[in-house]
Amino acid sequence: MSSSQWTAAALAVVACLGTGRAMAQDEVTLDEATAMLAAGDPDQIQAGIEALGLIGTPRIIEPLAQRIRRGLPRDLLSSAVEILGMLARPEAGPILFELATHRRPDVRLAAVNAITACRPSGAERALVVGLSDSDPRVRSAAAVGLGELGARGQVDTLFLALDRGILEAATAVGRLVDGPQVGRLLEHLGRLPFDVVSPGLNEVLARAEIPERVKLEVIARLQELATPDVKAFLQELLASLPQRRGRDAIRQAVQDAIERIVD
C-alpha cells in the first residue's frame, strides 16, 4: 500500500471515529481500532482494519486474528490478510496457517503470500502443502515462496513440482540449487519451453556462490541449443554482467556463444 493510500486510510479512521477534529495517526489507539472491529457496519470494520495497519506493531495481530476467526465478508477478509502480510511478523503464523486451508482459493492465495512475507516457524511446511493445492495460483505462489524463504531442503520437492507443471518452480530451483544440482535443471532444457527454464538459469548465473565452472557449463549447454530465444537470453545476460578488469571467463563465454548462434 502506498503512502497516499495509508493517508486515505487514516482519514477514513478519523471519520468513523466521529471526532470532528483532525487526528494524528498515532492518536488512533489499539483499543479504539479493536473496538471498531466489533462494529456491525462493514465500513467501520474496514476502518478498524486499516487503523490496525497504521499502528503496525505485533500487538495488532491478536485482535485481527480474533476478528478473522469470528468471520469477515470477502473484501474485509482480504484487507485483513493484506495487513498481516504487510506487517511481515512471524507472530501472524497461526492465523495465516488456518487461512491457508480456507475454502476460498483467493484467501488461500493471500495467506500463502503473507506466510512468505512473515516467515513464521512452520512456513516451509505450509508452503510445501500449498504445492498440492487445487488452485494453480496457490501452487505457483507456494513454489515462489519456497524460493524466497531459501528452503534448500526442498529442492527435490520443487523439481517434482516443476515436472508436475508448476512452472514457477523453475525460478525457485534456480535460487536454491547448489553446483552439482544445476545439471538437473539443465536436463529440463528441451523438455520444457525455454521461457519456463530460463528464469531458473538466470538465477543460477546471478548467484555469486555458484562456481564459475558450473556457470560455464550452463553457457556451453545454451550454446548447444542455439535457438533465437537462447541468443536473446544471452544478449540480455551480457548486458547485465558487470565490467571487470582483466580476464572475465563468464563474459567471454557469453560473447563467444552469442557470436556462434546464427540468426
N, C-alpha and C positions, 0 to 999 in steps of 0.2 A: 504494500500500500504506500502511495506517495505521500510526501509531507502535506500536500494540499488536501488529500483525502483524509489524513489524520486530523487536519484542522476542521474540515467539514464534520467529522465525527464528533469532535469536541463541541462544536456549535450545536449539534443535534442533542448532545447530552445536556447542555445548558437549557435548551428549550424544553426538554422533557422534565427536567427538574423544576421548571417553572419559577426560577428565582427572580426573573425580571431584571437581572443585572449581569454585567459581564463577569465571567468566572474564569480564572486561570485553570489550566489543565490539572495542576496539582491540587486544586481545591475539590475535585471530584474524588471523594474518599472511597475506599474499598467497600465500606458498609453501604454507602449510597448506591454504588454500582450494583452491589449484590441485591439490594432491595429492589432495584429496577428489574432485575431478572425475574422476580416473583410477580411482576405485573401481569394483568390479563391482556393488555394491549400489545400486539406484536411490535409496534413502533418503539414502545418503551423498552421492551426486551432487547430489541436491536440496539438501542442507545446504551443499555446496560452492558451488552457485549462489547460495544465499541469503547465504552468507558473503561472496562477492564483492560482492553488493549492499550489504552492510553496510560494506564497505571504501569503495566508492563513488567511486573515483578512476579516471582514464583508464587506469591500469595494469591494471585488471581486464579490459579489452576483449580483449586478445590471447589470454590463456588461455581466456576464454569462447568466443571465436571459433574457436579451435583445437578445443575440445571439441564445438562445434556441427558443425564440418566432419567430425569423426570419426563423428558420428551420435548422436542422442539420441532416446529414446522420446517419444511425442506430448506428454505432460504436462510432461516435463522441458524439451523444446524451447520450449514455450510460456512456461515460467518464465524461461528464459534470454533470450528475446526481450523479455519484460516488463522484466527487469532492464536490458537495453540501452536500452530506451525511457525508463525512469525515470532512467537516468544522463544522458540528453539531451546526449551529447557527439558532435560531428561525426566523431570518430575511429572511431565504430562504423559509418560509412557502408559500407565494403567488404563486411562480412558481412551487413549489412541488405539491400544491393542483391542479394546472392546469394539471400537468403531471399525477396525479393520475387518471385522466379521459381520458388519451391518448388512441388512437385506438389500440396501440400495447400492449399486455399484459406484455411483458418484461419491457417496460417503466413504466407501472403502478406498477409492482412489485418493480422496483428500486425506484420509487417515494415513495411507502409505506414504504420501508425500510429506506429511507432518512428522511421521516417525523418522524418516530420513533426516529431516531438519533438526529434530530434537535429540536424536541419538540416545534414546534410553537404553538401559540394560535390557537385553532381550530383543533389541531391534533387528539384529541379524536373523534370528529365528523367525520373527514375524514376517520379514521380507521374503525369506525362503518359502514360507507358507503362501505368500502373495503370488509367487511364481506359478502356483496351481489354481489361481482364481479363475472363475468362469468368465470374467470380463477381460478382454485383451489389453485395455488401458491399464488396468490394475497390474496385470502381469508385466507389462512394459515398465511401469513405474517401479515395481519391485526390483526388476533387473537393474535399472539405472541406480536405484537406491543402494543396492549391494556394492556397486562400483564406488559410489560416493562414500560409503562407510569404510571402504578399504577392507572388505571382507575376503581376505586372501584364502581363507579356508574353504570358500565356496566356488573356487574356480571350476572344479568338476561339475558342480551343480549348474553353473552358468553355461558351460559348454553344452550340457544336456538341454538347457533351456533354449540355447541357440539352435540346436538340432531339432527342437520341437517347434520352431518358428517364432520364438520370442526374439525378434531381430535386434532389439536394443541391447540384448545381452552381449553383442559383439563389442560395444564400447566398454561395458563393464569388464569384460575379459581383458581387453587391451590395457585397462588400468591396473589389473591385478596380477596378470601372469608374470612369472619370473622368466629368466632367459631360456631355460630348457623347455618351457611350456609354449613359447612363441611358435614353435613348429606346429603345434596342434591348431593354432589359429590360421597359419598359412595353409593347412590342409583344406580349409574351407574355401580357399580361392578356387573358382571354377565350379564348386558345388553350390555356392550361393552367389547371388548377384554381387558385383564388385562394390556397389554403393552400400551394401549391407556390411561387408567385411572391412571396408576401408576406414570407417571411424575407429575401429579397434586397432588397426595398424597405425593410424595416426597417433593414437595414444601411446603405443609401444615406441614409436620413433621419437616422441617428445619426452620420454622419461629418461632422466639422467642416469638412473641406476641400471638400465638395460645395457649390457656390454656392447661395445662398438661392433664386435664381430657378429653379434646377433642382428644388429641393425643392418649391417652389410648383407647378411643373408636375406633379410626381408627385401632390400632393394634389388638384389640379384633375382629373387623369385618374381618380383614385379616386372623386372626387365624381360623375363621369360614370357610373361603373359602378353606384353607388347600390344595392348589394346589402346584405343584413344582415351578411354576413361583412365587407364593407368598413367598415360602420359600427362593428362591434365592433373591428376593427383600428384605426380612427381614435380610438375611445374609449380604447383601451389606449395608443396613441401620445400622446394628450393627457395622460394621467395620468403619462407618463414624462418629459414636457418640463419643463425647469427653469423656475421662475418668474423673470421678469426685469422690471426696471423699464422703464417707457416702452413704446413700440410694439414688439410682437413679431409680425411678419408671419406667421411659421410657426404660432404658437399660434392667432392669429386665423383663419387659413385653415382650420386643422383644426376649430376650433369651428364656423365657418360651414358647412363640409362636413357635419359631423355633424347640424346643425340642418336641413339641406336634404334629408337622406336620410330618407325616410318609412319607418317600420317596417311 
